């Protein structure tokens, strides 16, 4: 829910991501079929009331991450690291969630575990059902996630009207992630008519509230002259600021500036490093750009297999240009 937030400071992005695979590998060793649905081993010093507090804190971690514009993998790492730090038996914690679906936070978190394959196998259909159930109970984290899903169609049918409705409702509550998302709706005709001036104003508001995606999107407005005069220097400054905050869109856009020498010297190596960093954060645009560099051998060794790998990663997220590239390469 949205009535309280716990701020957390993110650790260095690169070191954080290096820890994710090890934590997940430890969780993947668990055979949940052998477990009984009991809470006795969650942590002998933790009781049901404490677990409810932990769940609320985890939800606030996720909400804070969304509001700061953190990428999905980084937010996921914070969740896993929190559970690990509290020495919870993750499989027992999962079963506790299964048997305690009595509030919107526990409903959403069970969906989160299913969506990301934490303890259990990835089950996006079940996750979405749980997100929708939590959203009906006015859980704003579930509503934020569903708004994005309705825009991009990640595991669910696109529904621009619902995406706009949810974004507008949550933006009116002052939630930075929703304010940025509403700006995106006005910029891209999502459930409403295009209004570039409104998009610019919303991006700026989100940026002023510290949302790094809003900062990057504000840079895009200055880059392309959306709702404001074109100002490449200002765009570069904002992309750099978003990149410094670890935002994958800012990192990718900054890479493009170095690749093409926009208000800076051409630096293909710098562009490659930035594309790679954003691609590892799951950014579909950066994955496509990185694949292009491998396909064409731009200042790096040409590697079609790596190109196909990154095109596939981007295509899996629905990026049409990557899907076309894959088809073209498969014919060859």
Backbone as numpy.savetxt, mean C-alpha at the origin, in Angstrom:
# Nx Ny Nz CAx CAy CAz Cx Cy Cz
-11.49 1.24 14.10 -12.33 2.43 14.10 -11.45 3.67 14.10
-12.07 4.84 14.07 -11.30 6.04 13.80 -11.20 7.02 14.96
-11.66 6.66 16.13 -11.70 7.66 17.19 -10.36 7.87 17.87
-9.40 7.00 17.63 -8.07 7.21 18.21 -7.01 6.70 17.25
-5.81 7.28 17.35 -4.70 6.84 16.54 -3.45 6.80 17.41
-2.62 5.79 17.18 -1.34 5.70 17.87 -0.26 5.93 16.84
0.52 6.98 16.98 1.57 7.28 16.02 2.76 6.36 16.25
3.38 5.94 15.15 4.59 5.15 15.27 5.59 5.66 14.27
6.86 5.63 14.64 7.90 6.09 13.73 8.43 4.89 12.96
8.47 5.00 11.63 8.93 3.89 10.81 10.44 3.81 10.83
10.96 2.59 10.83 12.40 2.39 10.75 12.84 2.54 9.31
14.13 2.50 9.11 14.66 2.65 7.75 13.99 1.68 6.81
13.51 2.17 5.67 12.73 1.35 4.74 13.51 0.12 4.28
14.76 0.30 3.90 15.51 -0.82 3.36 15.73 -1.91 4.40
16.14 -1.53 5.62 16.37 -2.53 6.65 15.07 -3.20 7.05
13.97 -2.45 7.02 12.67 -3.02 7.37 12.29 -4.12 6.39
12.45 -3.83 5.09 12.05 -4.79 4.07 12.91 -6.04 4.12
14.18 -5.90 4.51 15.05 -7.06 4.60 14.58 -8.02 5.68
13.88 -7.51 6.69 13.41 -8.36 7.79 12.12 -9.10 7.45
11.37 -8.59 6.48 10.02 -9.14 6.22 10.07 -10.61 5.86
10.97 -10.97 4.91 10.98 -12.34 4.41 11.29 -13.33 5.52
12.21 -12.98 6.44 12.56 -13.89 7.52 11.40 -14.10 8.47
10.69 -13.01 8.79 9.54 -13.12 9.70 8.47 -13.99 9.07
8.19 -13.75 7.77 7.16 -14.53 7.07 7.57 -15.99 6.99
8.88 -16.24 6.72 9.34 -17.62 6.65 9.09 -18.34 7.96
9.31 -17.67 9.07 9.06 -18.28 10.38 7.58 -18.63 10.54
6.71 -17.71 10.07 5.27 -17.96 10.18 4.84 -19.09 9.25
5.47 -19.15 8.07 5.08 -20.15 7.08 5.41 -21.58 7.53
6.31 -21.72 8.52 6.67 -23.05 9.01 5.54 -23.67 9.82
4.55 -22.88 10.20 3.48 -23.35 11.07 2.48 -24.17 10.26
2.14 -25.33 10.74 1.10 -26.14 10.12 -0.18 -25.96 10.92
-1.07 -25.11 10.45 -2.24 -24.76 11.26 -3.24 -25.92 11.36
-3.12 -26.91 10.49 -4.03 -28.04 10.57 -3.82 -28.85 11.85
-2.64 -28.75 12.45 -2.32 -29.51 13.64 -2.72 -28.78 14.92
-3.25 -27.56 14.78 -3.52 -26.74 15.96 -4.98 -26.82 16.39
-5.20 -26.67 17.66 -6.54 -26.58 18.21 -6.87 -25.12 18.47
-8.14 -24.72 18.27 -8.52 -23.31 18.47 -8.57 -22.93 19.95
-7.39 -22.69 20.54 -7.31 -22.33 21.94 -6.44 -21.10 22.10
-6.58 -20.40 23.18 -5.75 -19.21 23.42 -4.73 -19.45 24.51
-4.58 -20.67 24.97 -3.73 -20.91 26.13 -2.27 -20.57 25.89
-1.83 -20.65 24.61 -0.42 -20.38 24.33 -0.19 -19.06 23.62
-1.20 -18.21 23.49 -1.00 -16.92 22.83 0.14 -16.20 23.52
0.06 -16.09 24.78 1.13 -15.58 25.65 0.58 -15.74 27.06
1.28 -16.49 27.87 0.72 -16.84 29.18 0.41 -15.63 30.06
1.02 -14.49 29.73 0.78 -13.28 30.52 -0.26 -12.35 29.90
-0.87 -12.80 28.81 -1.84 -11.95 28.12 -3.23 -12.58 28.19
-4.23 -11.78 28.50 -5.60 -12.26 28.60 -6.44 -11.63 27.50
-7.71 -12.03 27.43 -8.59 -11.56 26.37 -8.64 -10.04 26.28
-8.73 -9.39 27.44 -8.78 -7.92 27.43 -7.52 -7.33 26.83
-6.37 -7.93 27.14 -5.10 -7.46 26.59 -5.06 -7.67 25.08
-5.59 -8.81 24.64 -5.60 -9.09 23.21 -6.46 -8.09 22.45
-7.57 -7.69 23.04 -8.41 -6.67 22.41 -7.64 -5.35 22.28
-6.83 -5.03 23.29 -6.01 -3.81 23.22 -4.97 -3.94 22.12
-4.36 -5.12 22.03 -3.36 -5.36 20.99 -3.98 -5.24 19.60
-5.18 -5.78 19.44 -5.87 -5.69 18.15 -6.14 -4.23 17.80
-6.62 -3.47 18.78 -6.88 -2.04 18.53 -5.59 -1.32 18.13
-4.48 -1.66 18.78 -3.21 -1.02 18.46 -2.74 -1.41 17.06
-2.94 -2.67 16.68 -2.58 -3.12 15.34 -3.39 -2.38 14.28
-4.67 -2.20 14.54 -5.52 -1.47 13.60 -5.04 -0.03 13.48
-4.65 0.56 14.60 -4.14 1.92 14.56 -2.81 2.01 13.85
-1.97 0.97 13.96 -0.73 0.92 13.20 -1.05 0.98 11.71
-2.01 0.16 11.30 -2.38 0.10 9.89 -2.95 1.44 9.43
-3.83 2.02 10.26 -4.43 3.31 9.91 -3.36 4.40 9.81
-2.44 4.42 10.77 -1.37 5.41 10.73 -0.54 5.25 9.46
-0.24 3.98 9.11 0.53 3.72 7.91 -0.17 4.22 6.66
-1.47 3.97 6.58 -2.26 4.45 5.44 -2.25 5.97 5.38
-2.43 6.60 6.53 -2.47 8.07 6.56 -1.12 8.70 6.24
-0.04 8.00 6.56 1.29 8.50 6.24 1.67 8.21 4.79
0.87 7.38 4.11 1.16 7.03 2.73 2.16 5.90 2.60
2.29 5.08 3.65 3.22 3.96 3.60 2.75 2.93 2.58
3.71 2.27 1.94 3.38 1.21 1.00 2.93 -0.04 1.74
2.17 -0.87 1.04 1.55 -2.04 1.64 2.55 -2.96 2.33
3.70 -3.20 1.68 4.69 -4.11 2.25 5.29 -3.54 3.53
5.45 -2.23 3.58 6.01 -1.60 4.77 5.02 -1.69 5.93
3.75 -1.42 5.65 2.71 -1.52 6.68 2.63 -2.96 7.19
2.69 -3.89 6.26 2.63 -5.31 6.63 3.80 -5.66 7.56
4.95 -5.13 7.25 6.11 -5.39 8.11 5.89 -4.88 9.52
5.30 -3.69 9.65 5.03 -3.14 10.98 4.08 -4.04 11.76
3.09 -4.59 11.08 2.14 -5.50 11.73 2.87 -6.75 12.22
3.65 -7.36 11.34 4.37 -8.59 11.70 5.40 -8.33 12.80
6.07 -7.20 12.69 7.09 -6.87 13.69 6.46 -6.62 15.06
5.29 -6.00 15.06 4.58 -5.75 16.33 4.22 -7.07 17.00
3.66 -8.00 16.22 3.29 -9.30 16.76 4.52 -10.02 17.27
5.60 -9.95 16.49 6.85 -10.62 16.86 7.42 -10.03 18.14
7.39 -8.70 18.26 7.94 -8.00 19.42 7.20 -8.37 20.70
5.88 -8.57 20.58 5.08 -8.92 21.75 5.11 -10.42 22.05
5.92 -11.14 21.27 6.14 -12.58 21.49 4.82 -13.35 21.54
3.92 -12.95 20.67 2.65 -13.68 20.57 2.86 -14.95 19.76
2.19 -16.02 20.14 2.17 -17.22 19.31 1.20 -16.91 18.17
1.74 -16.61 17.00 0.94 -16.06 15.91 -0.20 -16.98 15.49
0.05 -18.30 15.50 -1.01 -19.22 15.11 -2.14 -19.23 16.13
-1.79 -19.15 17.42 -2.82 -19.10 18.46 -3.57 -17.77 18.40
-2.85 -16.72 18.10 -3.47 -15.40 17.95 -4.49 -15.42 16.81
-4.12 -16.10 15.72 -5.03 -16.22 14.57 -6.30 -16.96 14.98
-6.14 -18.05 15.73 -7.33 -18.79 16.16 -8.17 -18.00 17.15
-7.51 -17.19 17.96 -8.27 -16.32 18.85 -9.14 -15.37 18.03
-8.57 -14.83 16.95 -9.35 -13.96 16.06 -10.54 -14.72 15.46
-10.31 -15.96 15.04 -11.38 -16.77 14.47 -12.55 -16.92 15.44
-12.24 -17.04 16.71 -13.27 -17.31 17.71 -13.77 -16.08 18.45
-13.26 -14.92 18.05 -13.66 -13.67 18.72 -13.96 -12.58 17.68
-14.91 -12.88 16.83 -15.32 -11.93 15.80 -16.45 -11.04 16.33
-16.16 -10.35 17.44 -17.23 -9.61 18.12 -17.14 -8.10 17.95
-16.17 -7.62 17.17 -16.12 -6.18 16.89 -15.46 -5.97 15.54
-15.60 -4.76 15.00 -15.15 -4.51 13.64 -13.63 -4.61 13.49
-12.88 -4.31 14.55 -11.42 -4.41 14.46 -10.94 -5.84 14.31
-11.52 -6.75 15.12 -11.12 -8.15 15.02 -11.58 -8.75 13.70
-12.73 -8.31 13.20 -13.23 -8.78 11.90 -12.27 -8.33 10.80
-11.89 -7.06 10.83 -10.99 -6.54 9.80 -9.63 -7.24 9.87
-9.09 -7.42 11.08 -7.76 -8.00 11.21 -7.73 -9.45 10.73
-8.80 -10.19 10.97 -8.87 -11.55 10.43 -8.85 -11.49 8.91
-9.55 -10.52 8.35 -9.51 -10.33 6.89 -8.11 -9.99 6.41
-7.40 -9.15 7.19 -6.04 -8.75 6.84 -5.11 -9.96 6.79
-5.24 -10.84 7.78 -4.43 -12.06 7.82 -4.72 -12.93 6.59
-5.98 -13.03 6.22 -6.35 -13.85 5.06 -5.88 -13.21 3.75
-5.96 -11.89 3.68 -5.57 -11.20 2.44 -4.07 -11.33 2.19
-3.29 -11.26 3.26 -1.83 -11.28 3.12 -1.20 -12.64 3.38
-2.02 -13.64 3.66 -1.49 -14.98 3.87 -0.64 -15.11 5.12
-1.04 -14.43 6.18 -0.32 -14.51 7.46 -0.90 -15.68 8.25
-0.12 -16.69 8.52 -0.49 -17.94 9.19 -1.29 -18.84 8.24
-2.34 -18.34 7.66 -3.19 -19.11 6.77 -2.81 -18.87 5.31
-3.41 -19.63 4.41 -3.18 -19.40 2.99 -3.87 -18.11 2.55
-3.35 -17.49 1.53 -3.99 -16.29 0.99 -5.40 -16.65 0.52
-6.37 -15.89 0.99 -7.76 -16.11 0.60 -8.41 -14.73 0.47
-8.24 -14.13 -0.70 -8.71 -12.76 -0.90 -10.23 -12.67 -0.89
-10.89 -13.73 -1.35 -12.35 -13.72 -1.35 -12.89 -13.62 0.08
-12.33 -14.44 0.97 -12.75 -14.40 2.37 -12.37 -13.07 3.01
-11.17 -12.57 2.66 -10.71 -11.29 3.22 -11.66 -10.17 2.85
-12.06 -10.13 1.60 -12.95 -9.05 1.14 -14.31 -9.14 1.83
-14.80 -10.35 2.02 -16.07 -10.52 2.74 -15.96 -9.96 4.16
-14.82 -10.20 4.80 -14.60 -9.70 6.16 -14.43 -8.18 6.15
-13.73 -7.65 5.15 -13.59 -6.20 5.02 -14.97 -5.54 4.87
-15.80 -6.14 4.04 -17.14 -5.58 3.81 -17.99 -5.64 5.07
-17.83 -6.72 5.81 -18.58 -6.86 7.07 -18.12 -5.79 8.07
-16.81 -5.59 8.17 -16.27 -4.57 9.08 -16.66 -3.17 8.62
-16.68 -2.95 7.31 -17.05 -1.64 6.77 -18.49 -1.28 7.10
-19.37 -2.26 7.08 -20.76 -2.01 7.44 -20.91 -1.62 8.90
-19.92 -2.01 9.70 -19.91 -1.63 11.11 -19.16 -0.32 11.32
-18.93 0.40 10.21 -18.28 1.73 10.21 -16.81 1.68 10.60
-16.14 0.57 10.30 -14.70 0.51 10.52 -14.01 1.26 9.39
-13.34 2.37 9.72 -12.82 3.25 8.67 -11.61 2.65 7.96
-10.85 1.77 8.62 -9.72 1.14 7.94 -10.25 0.22 6.83
-11.26 -0.55 7.15 -11.89 -1.42 6.15 -12.47 -0.59 5.01
-13.09 0.53 5.35 -13.67 1.40 4.33 -12.60 2.00 3.43
-11.45 2.38 4.01 -10.34 2.92 3.21 -9.81 1.88 2.23
-9.63 0.67 2.73 -9.11 -0.41 1.89 -10.09 -0.74 0.77
-11.37 -0.81 1.10 -12.38 -1.12 0.09 -12.47 -0.01 -0.96
-12.31 1.24 -0.55 -12.34 2.35 -1.51 -11.26 2.15 -2.57
-10.07 1.76 -2.12 -8.98 1.49 -3.07 -9.30 0.30 -3.95
-9.85 -0.74 -3.37 -10.19 -1.93 -4.14 -11.25 -1.63 -5.20
-12.21 -0.79 -4.84 -13.26 -0.44 -5.80 -12.70 0.41 -6.94
-11.61 1.12 -6.68 -10.97 1.91 -7.74 -10.18 1.01 -8.68
-9.36 0.13 -8.11 -8.41 -0.65 -8.91 -8.88 -2.06 -9.23
-9.93 -2.52 -8.55 -10.44 -3.85 -8.84 -9.55 -4.97 -8.33
-8.86 -4.76 -7.23 -7.98 -5.78 -6.67 -8.79 -6.86 -5.96
-9.12 -7.92 -6.69 -9.87 -9.03 -6.11 -11.36 -8.77 -5.98
-11.82 -7.68 -6.56 -13.23 -7.30 -6.44 -13.62 -6.52 -7.70
-14.89 -6.53 -8.05 -15.34 -5.76 -9.21 -15.18 -4.27 -8.94
-14.69 -3.55 -9.93 -14.56 -2.10 -9.79 -15.94 -1.48 -9.58
-15.99 -0.49 -8.72 -17.23 0.23 -8.46 -16.86 1.67 -8.12
-16.79 2.51 -9.15 -16.34 3.88 -8.97 -17.27 4.70 -8.09
-18.56 4.42 -8.18 -19.51 5.18 -7.35 -19.27 4.92 -5.87
-19.07 3.64 -5.51 -18.82 3.30 -4.12 -17.46 3.84 -3.65
-16.48 3.79 -4.55 -15.15 4.31 -4.21 -15.23 5.79 -3.88
-15.96 6.54 -4.70 -16.10 7.98 -4.46 -16.88 8.24 -3.18
-17.96 7.49 -2.98 -18.80 7.67 -1.79 -18.01 7.44 -0.51
-17.24 6.35 -0.47 -16.44 6.03 0.71 -15.33 7.07 0.92
-14.68 7.46 -0.16 -13.59 8.44 -0.06 -14.10 9.77 0.46
-15.23 10.20 -0.06 -15.81 11.49 0.35 -16.24 11.45 1.81
-16.88 10.35 2.20 -17.35 10.19 3.58 -16.18 10.25 4.56
-15.09 9.56 4.25 -13.94 9.51 5.14 -13.11 10.79 5.08
-13.08 11.43 3.92 -12.36 12.70 3.79 -13.01 13.77 4.65
-14.33 13.72 4.74 -15.05 14.69 5.57 -14.72 14.53 7.06
-14.18 13.36 7.42 -13.75 13.13 8.80 -12.31 13.59 9.02
-11.68 14.10 7.96 -10.32 14.61 8.07 -9.23 13.56 7.98
-9.55 12.39 7.43 -8.57 11.31 7.32 -7.67 11.56 6.10
-6.36 11.75 6.31 -5.45 12.12 5.22 -5.47 11.17 4.02
-5.48 9.87 4.28 -5.51 8.90 3.19 -6.74 9.10 2.32
-7.89 9.33 2.95 -9.14 9.51 2.22 -9.14 10.84 1.45
-8.56 11.87 2.03 -8.48 13.18 1.35 -7.68 13.04 0.06
-6.55 12.34 0.15 -5.75 12.09 -1.05 -6.52 11.25 -2.06
-7.21 10.22 -1.56 -7.98 9.34 -2.45 -9.11 10.09 -3.14
-9.74 11.01 -2.42 -10.81 11.81 -3.02 -10.23 12.72 -4.11
-9.04 13.25 -3.87 -8.37 14.02 -4.90 -8.13 13.19 -6.15
-7.74 11.93 -5.95 -7.53 11.02 -7.07 -8.83 10.80 -7.84
-9.93 10.68 -7.10 -11.23 10.51 -7.76 -11.55 11.71 -8.66
-11.34 12.92 -8.17 -11.61 14.12 -8.97 -10.62 14.25 -10.13
-9.43 13.74 -9.96 -8.42 13.84 -11.01 -8.63 12.82 -12.12
-9.29 11.70 -11.79 -9.38 10.59 -12.74 -10.81 10.15 -13.05
-11.77 11.00 -12.75 -13.18 10.73 -13.08 -13.65 9.43 -12.43
-13.36 9.27 -11.15 -13.78 8.09 -10.39 -15.06 8.43 -9.63
-16.20 8.06 -10.17 -17.47 8.30 -9.51 -17.91 9.74 -9.50
-17.22 10.59 -10.25 -17.55 12.02 -10.30 -16.93 12.61 -11.56
-17.30 13.84 -11.88 -16.70 14.51 -13.03 -15.29 15.00 -12.69
-14.44 15.09 -13.69 -13.08 15.59 -13.47 -13.14 17.04 -13.01
-12.38 17.32 -11.95 -12.26 18.68 -11.43 -10.81 18.84 -10.97
-9.97 19.32 -11.88 -8.54 19.40 -11.61 -8.22 20.36 -10.47
-8.95 21.44 -10.38 -8.71 22.39 -9.30 -9.02 21.75 -7.95
-10.11 21.00 -7.89 -10.49 20.31 -6.65 -9.45 19.24 -6.31
-8.98 18.52 -7.33 -7.96 17.50 -7.10 -6.70 18.12 -6.52
-6.26 19.23 -7.10 -5.06 19.92 -6.62 -5.22 20.33 -5.16
-6.37 20.90 -4.83 -6.62 21.37 -3.47 -6.61 20.21 -2.47
-7.19 19.08 -2.86 -7.25 17.92 -1.97 -5.87 17.29 -1.80
-5.12 17.20 -2.89 -3.76 16.67 -2.80 -2.92 17.54 -1.86
-3.08 18.85 -2.00 -2.31 19.77 -1.16 -2.71 19.61 0.31
-3.99 19.43 0.55 -4.46 19.25 1.93 -3.89 17.97 2.52
-3.92 16.89 1.73 -3.36 15.62 2.19 -1.86 15.74 2.43
-1.18 16.45 1.51 0.26 16.65 1.65 0.59 17.44 2.91
-0.19 18.46 3.17 0.02 19.29 4.37 -0.19 18.49 5.65
-1.00 17.44 5.56 -1.25 16.57 6.71 -0.21 15.45 6.83
0.78 15.46 5.91 1.88 14.51 6.01 1.71 13.23 5.23
0.69 13.15 4.36 0.50 11.95 3.57 1.47 11.97 2.38
2.40 11.01 2.36 3.46 11.04 1.35 2.94 10.78 -0.06
1.85 10.03 -0.19 1.26 9.85 -1.52 0.64 11.15 -1.99
0.04 11.89 -1.06 -0.48 13.21 -1.39 0.63 14.15 -1.83
1.79 14.05 -1.19 2.95 14.87 -1.57 3.38 14.54 -2.99
3.46 13.25 -3.29 3.84 12.82 -4.65 2.80 13.26 -5.67
1.52 13.12 -5.33 0.46 13.53 -6.25 0.44 15.04 -6.46
0.78 15.78 -5.42 0.90 17.23 -5.57 2.05 17.55 -6.53
3.12 16.79 -6.41 4.23 16.93 -7.35 3.79 16.65 -8.77
2.93 15.65 -8.94 2.39 15.30 -10.27 1.59 16.46 -10.84
0.85 17.14 -9.97 0.07 18.30 -10.43 1.00 19.39 -10.98
2.08 19.67 -10.27 3.04 20.67 -10.75 3.78 20.15 -11.98
3.99 18.86 -12.05 4.68 18.24 -13.17 3.87 18.40 -14.46
2.57 18.13 -14.36 1.71 18.10 -15.55 0.79 19.32 -15.68
0.85 20.23 -14.73 -0.01 21.41 -14.79 -1.46 21.09 -14.51
-1.70 20.26 -13.50 -3.07 19.85 -13.14 -3.58 20.76 -12.02
-4.51 21.63 -12.33 -5.08 22.53 -11.33 -4.15 23.64 -10.91
-3.01 23.74 -11.54 -2.02 24.76 -11.21 -1.08 24.93 -12.40
-0.22 25.95 -12.34 0.74 26.15 -13.43 1.84 25.10 -13.34
2.33 24.67 -14.50 3.42 23.71 -14.54 4.68 24.30 -13.90
5.29 23.50 -13.03 6.51 23.93 -12.34 7.35 22.69 -12.06
8.24 22.36 -13.00 9.04 21.13 -12.89 9.96 21.15 -11.67
10.49 22.30 -11.34 11.37 22.39 -10.17 10.61 22.07 -8.89
9.39 22.59 -8.79 8.55 22.31 -7.63 8.17 20.83 -7.59
7.90 20.27 -8.77 7.57 18.85 -8.84 8.74 18.00 -8.36
9.95 18.33 -8.82 11.15 17.60 -8.41 11.32 17.65 -6.89
11.11 18.83 -6.34 11.23 19.03 -4.89 10.24 18.14 -4.13
9.01 18.08 -4.62 7.98 17.28 -3.95 8.23 15.79 -4.14
8.68 15.38 -5.33 9.01 13.97 -5.54 10.14 13.54 -4.59
11.13 14.43 -4.44 12.24 14.12 -3.54 11.75 14.00 -2.10
10.85 14.89 -1.71 10.31 14.86 -0.35 9.53 13.57 -0.11
8.70 13.19 -1.08 7.93 11.94 -0.94 8.86 10.74 -0.93
9.89 10.77 -1.76 10.86 9.67 -1.82 11.60 9.54 -0.49
11.97 10.67 0.11 12.65 10.66 1.40 11.79 10.03 2.49
10.48 10.10 2.31 9.54 9.49 3.26 9.28 8.03 2.93
9.94 7.53 1.88 9.81 6.13 1.51 8.63 5.82 0.62
8.01 6.84 0.01 6.84 6.61 -0.83 7.25 6.12 -2.21
6.69 4.99 -2.62 7.12 4.36 -3.87 6.78 5.18 -5.11
5.66 5.91 -5.08 5.31 6.74 -6.24 6.28 7.91 -6.37
6.63 8.51 -5.23 7.62 9.58 -5.26 8.96 9.08 -5.75
9.36 7.89 -5.29 10.63 7.29 -5.70 10.62 7.02 -7.20
9.53 6.45 -7.71 9.43 6.15 -9.14 9.47 7.43 -9.98
8.71 8.44 -9.58 8.67 9.69 -10.33 10.01 10.40 -10.31
10.70 10.31 -9.19 12.03 10.89 -9.10 12.98 10.15 -10.05
12.81 8.85 -10.14 13.61 8.06 -11.08 13.43 8.52 -12.51
12.19 8.85 -12.88 11.92 9.33 -14.24 12.62 10.67 -14.50
12.67 11.51 -13.50 13.35 12.81 -13.66 14.84 12.61 -13.90
15.43 11.65 -13.21 16.85 11.37 -13.42 17.08 10.69 -14.77
16.15 9.85 -15.16 16.31 9.15 -16.45 16.29 10.13 -17.61
15.37 11.08 -17.58 15.21 12.00 -18.70 15.87 13.36 -18.47
16.53 13.53 -17.34 17.23 14.78 -17.08 16.32 15.98 -16.93
15.21 15.81 -16.20 14.28 16.91 -15.98 14.75 17.71 -14.76
15.10 18.96 -14.97 15.66 19.87 -13.96 16.82 19.26 -13.16
17.47 18.27 -13.74 18.65 17.66 -13.16 19.42 16.98 -14.28
20.65 16.59 -14.01 21.44 15.90 -15.03 20.89 14.49 -15.25
21.01 14.01 -16.49 20.63 12.63 -16.78 21.55 11.69 -15.98
20.93 10.74 -15.29 21.69 9.78 -14.49 20.95 8.44 -14.54
21.30 7.62 -15.55 20.62 6.35 -15.76 20.81 5.39 -14.57
22.00 5.43 -13.96 22.25 4.55 -12.82 21.37 4.93 -11.64
21.24 6.24 -11.41 20.38 6.72 -10.33 18.93 6.34 -10.61
18.51 6.48 -11.86 17.15 6.11 -12.25 16.91 4.62 -11.99
17.89 3.79 -12.37 17.77 2.35 -12.17 17.61 2.02 -10.68
18.44 2.64 -9.85 18.39 2.38 -8.41 17.05 2.78 -7.81
16.51 3.91 -8.28 15.22 4.38 -7.77 14.08 3.49 -8.24
14.11 3.10 -9.52 13.08 2.19 -10.03 13.12 0.87 -9.26
14.33 0.38 -9.01 14.47 -0.89 -8.30 13.92 -0.80 -6.87
14.21 0.31 -6.21 13.74 0.50 -4.84 12.21 0.55 -4.80
11.61 1.31 -5.72 10.16 1.42 -5.76 9.51 0.10 -6.18
10.16 -0.61 -7.10 9.63 -1.90 -7.55 9.60 -2.90 -6.41
10.63 -2.89 -5.58 10.68 -3.80 -4.43 9.63 -3.45 -3.38
9.15 -2.21 -3.42 8.06 -1.80 -2.53 6.70 -2.17 -3.10
6.70 -2.77 -4.31 5.45 -3.22 -4.91 4.80 -2.24 -5.86
5.50 -1.18 -6.26 4.90 -0.18 -7.13 4.84 -0.69 -8.57
3.64 -0.77 -9.13 3.47 -1.37 -10.46 4.11 -0.54 -11.57
4.13 0.78 -11.41 4.75 1.63 -12.42 6.27 1.44 -12.43
6.86 1.39 -11.24 8.30 1.18 -11.13 8.69 -0.21 -11.63
7.84 -1.19 -11.35 8.11 -2.55 -11.84 8.14 -2.57 -13.36
7.23 -1.84 -13.98 7.20 -1.73 -15.44 8.44 -1.00 -15.95
8.79 0.11 -15.31 9.96 0.89 -15.74 11.25 0.10 -15.57
11.34 -0.68 -14.50 12.51 -1.51 -14.26 12.60 -2.60 -15.32
11.45 -3.20 -15.65 11.41 -4.23 -16.70 11.87 -3.66 -18.03
11.46 -2.44 -18.34 11.88 -1.79 -19.58 13.40 -1.65 -19.65
13.99 -1.28 -18.54 15.44 -1.12 -18.51 16.15 -2.45 -18.75
15.62 -3.52 -18.15 16.20 -4.84 -18.38 15.98 -5.31 -19.82
14.83 -4.99 -20.38 14.53 -5.42 -21.75 15.44 -4.70 -22.75
15.65 -3.40 -22.51 16.41 -2.59 -23.47 17.90 -2.51 -23.15
18.28 -2.92 -21.93 19.68 -2.83 -21.55 20.16 -1.40 -21.39
19.31 -0.54 -20.81 19.66 0.87 -20.61 20.66 1.02 -19.47
21.93 1.15 -19.84 23.01 1.34 -18.86 23.16 0.17 -17.88
22.47 -0.93 -18.16 22.63 -2.16 -17.37 22.67 -3.32 -18.35
23.06 -4.48 -17.87 23.13 -5.65 -18.75 21.72 -6.10 -19.13
21.51 -6.29 -20.41 20.20 -6.72 -20.90 19.87 -8.10 -20.34
18.66 -8.26 -19.83 18.27 -9.52 -19.21 16.77 -9.71 -19.40
16.41 -10.49 -20.41 14.99 -10.69 -20.76 14.25 -11.42 -19.65
14.92 -12.35 -18.99 14.25 -13.08 -17.90 13.85 -12.15 -16.77
14.74 -11.22 -16.42 14.41 -10.25 -15.37 13.33 -9.28 -15.85
13.38 -8.97 -17.14 12.34 -8.10 -17.72 10.98 -8.76 -17.59
10.92 -10.03 -17.94 9.65 -10.78 -17.86 9.19 -10.86 -16.41
10.12 -11.08 -15.49 9.77 -11.16 -14.07 9.08 -9.88 -13.60
9.68 -8.73 -13.93 9.12 -7.47 -13.45 7.87 -7.06 -14.22
7.80 -7.40 -15.51 6.55 -7.16 -16.25 5.42 -7.98 -15.62
5.75 -9.22 -15.22 4.74 -10.09 -14.61 4.25 -9.50 -13.29
5.17 -9.00 -12.47 4.81 -8.39 -11.20 3.86 -7.21 -11.41
4.17 -6.40 -12.41 3.33 -5.24 -12.72 1.98 -5.67 -13.29
2.03 -6.66 -14.18 0.80 -7.15 -14.82 -0.15 -7.77 -13.81
0.39 -8.43 -12.79 -0.44 -9.04 -11.76 -1.27 -8.01 -11.01
-0.81 -6.78 -11.04 -1.54 -5.70 -10.38 -2.50 -4.99 -11.33
-2.62 -5.56 -12.54 -3.60 -5.04 -13.50 -3.08 -3.96 -14.42
-1.76 -3.72 -14.44 -1.23 -2.66 -15.29 -1.24 -3.12 -16.74
-2.05 -2.48 -17.57 -2.31 -2.94 -18.93 -1.07 -2.91 -19.81
-0.23 -1.90 -19.66 0.98 -1.81 -20.49 1.92 -2.98 -20.21
2.00 -3.40 -18.96 2.82 -4.55 -18.61 2.22 -5.83 -19.19
0.91 -5.93 -19.16 0.23 -7.10 -19.72 0.48 -7.22 -21.22
0.46 -6.07 -21.91 0.74 -6.06 -23.35 2.18 -6.46 -23.64
3.11 -5.98 -22.81 4.51 -6.33 -22.98 4.72 -7.83 -22.82
4.07 -8.42 -21.85 4.20 -9.85 -21.61 3.71 -10.66 -22.81
2.59 -10.25 -23.37 2.05 -10.94 -24.54 3.01 -10.84 -25.72
3.59 -9.66 -25.89 4.53 -9.43 -26.98 5.79 -10.28 -26.81
6.32 -10.34 -25.60 7.51 -11.13 -25.35 7.24 -12.63 -25.46
6.04 -13.06 -25.07 5.70 -14.47 -25.14 5.62 -14.95 -26.59
5.22 -14.06 -27.49 5.15 -14.41 -28.91 6.54 -14.62 -29.49
7.51 -13.84 -28.96 8.89 -13.99 -29.42 9.51 -15.29 -28.92
